[in-house]
Amino acid sequence: MVNIVIVGLGYVGLANALFFNGHHNVVGYDVDDKKRALIRQNICPLSDASLVDAFNKSLSTLNVVDNPETSYQTANIIIIATPTDYSTSNCGLDISSVESTIKDILKVNQTAEIIIRSTLPLGTTDKFIEQFKFKRIAFIPEFLREGSAFSDTLRPDRLVIGACEEDQPLLKSLFLNSLGKACPIILTTPKEAEAIKLFANSYLAMRIAFFNELDNLANANGLNSNKLIEAIGLDSRIGNGYNNPSFGFSGYCLPKDIKQLTHDFGEVPHVLLSSITKSNEERINYIVSLIMEKHPQVVGIYRLTMKAGSDNMRQAVISEVMKLLEKQNVNLIIYEPLIKETHYQGHKVINDLQVFIAQASLIVANRSDDLIKSAKEKLFTRDIFHTDK
Ligand SMILES: NC(=O)c1ccc[n+]([C@@H]2O[C@H](COP(=O)([O-])OP(=O)(O)OC[C@H]3O[C@@H](n4cnc5c(N)ncnc54)[C@H](O)[C@@H]3O)[C@@H](O)[C@H]2O)c1
């Protein structure tokens, strides 16, 4: 057993804390007082189904601290999972919370291994190693999906360990001992690991944009997108996953990571990557133009969540659609059971589904489901397969 401190208890940090909890002495820290208080009351602070389940079944109660300094002093491993939001002012991910955490750790402990799981711009880990004159900083990208955050951490498709050669065996055995199933382990430099994470997310964004563009053309020509996508996906080189048309890719990670990777290319020739964000913006505009063609009196927004099966509304594409509809002075109402208030951003929330259906002249759903089936004739969606996998 080793002493592990997890800094930042969001999707990534909490999944990692639960992953190691029970196998090691785990202590969690988050700047958010409310999150710490909830965890102490044994309430999962996030509504992600897989995290809630793991939290409730956790081998032991997760220990959280109000001040991490003492825990840093005795830690063998410190995992950083703080946010790296996109900052428009410096055209890249804001790494300040990761940087300040490393600074705080090194004030009291110069022997622990620091593992960064937050997504970073290319070359950041090496810069930290140089800046802090401390070699034991590794980058181990996290590939979890919100909605299955814990199960993805427990049973990842692969583990990429970006660390100096001396530390790779220790890190490999640390993760291997807690994994729920064997998976390929790829040992790389930190910079390669950073690139793997950014390229993986950019590929996913590109794939969504690709099938959405297919759907644009199919819609404009009266073609059946469903048949096109199924037939194309039967080519084993293409495959059938991650191909469900949507209003656009969204959420916390894909939009920011692709912008970061494009930025990292700098002067290196690239056309494809910079067009993915543009393609997504055009998709959203096209969706709104299709909605406006129907001249709806009242548009009912069915769910504000980011994707199928998710309880997360963070940076969901539907909010971009709403913004554009607002600009055109469209009257909006919302059905979103996760919102308990009567209004959301100035729009009425109607969580009685029958009343919502009756009041909306058009129902706009990025993802549709069985509940809204009865309003089929009013429904505007491009969702075919009812999944985001
Ligand atoms: N959400 C995902 O699907 C996902 C997947 C893979 C990687 N990532 C990456 O992991 C990182 C974290 O993402 P997330 O989704 O867990 O974010 P999140 O917003 O859910 O959680 C981050 C947590 O860190 C806390 N925090 C902020 N600053 C802090 C500080 N200085 N010290 C301690 N706690 C602090 C916040 O209060 C929050 O609880 C990001 O870099 C993200 O790109 C996210």
The ligand as a Gaussian input file, in Angstrom:
#p B3LYP/6-31G(d) Opt

LIG

0 1
 N      -14.398000      14.933000     -18.263000
 C      -13.838000      14.109000     -19.111000
 O      -14.508000      13.376000     -19.852000
 C      -12.345000      14.029000     -19.196000
 C      -11.758000      12.900000     -19.777000
 C      -10.375000      12.828000     -19.866000
 C       -9.600000      13.888000     -19.435000
 N      -10.203000      14.994000     -18.909000
 C       -9.324000      16.079000     -18.475000
 O       -9.138000      15.979000     -17.066000
 C       -9.100000      17.272000     -16.458000
 C      -10.191000      17.387000     -15.431000
 O      -11.420000      17.181000     -16.077000
 P      -12.753000      16.884000     -15.240000
 O      -13.801000      16.585000     -16.232000
 O      -12.480000      15.929000     -14.146000
 O      -13.004000      18.337000     -14.624000
 P      -14.032000      18.741000     -13.493000
 O      -14.342000      20.162000     -13.715000
 O      -15.146000      17.753000     -13.427000
 O      -13.189000      18.565000     -12.145000
 C      -12.110000      19.338000     -11.806000
 C      -12.129000      19.515000     -10.285000
 O      -10.939000      20.190000      -9.889000
 C      -11.262000      21.112000      -8.856000
 N      -10.201000      22.100000      -8.814000
 C      -10.019000      23.186000      -9.604000
 N       -8.867000      23.811000      -9.301000
 C       -8.319000      23.100000      -8.273000
 C       -7.136000      23.255000      -7.511000
 N       -6.273000      24.233000      -7.742000
 N       -6.905000      22.348000      -6.522000
 C       -7.784000      21.353000      -6.255000
 N       -8.915000      21.174000      -6.951000
 C       -9.167000      22.027000      -7.954000
 C      -12.632000      21.634000      -9.233000
 O      -13.315000      22.154000      -8.118000
 C      -13.295000      20.368000      -9.805000
 O      -13.985000      19.661000      -8.794000
 C       -9.193000      18.260000     -17.615000
 O       -7.911000      18.561000     -18.036000
 C       -9.903000      17.456000     -18.701000
 O       -9.599000      17.919000     -19.996000
 C      -11.549000      15.075000     -18.751000

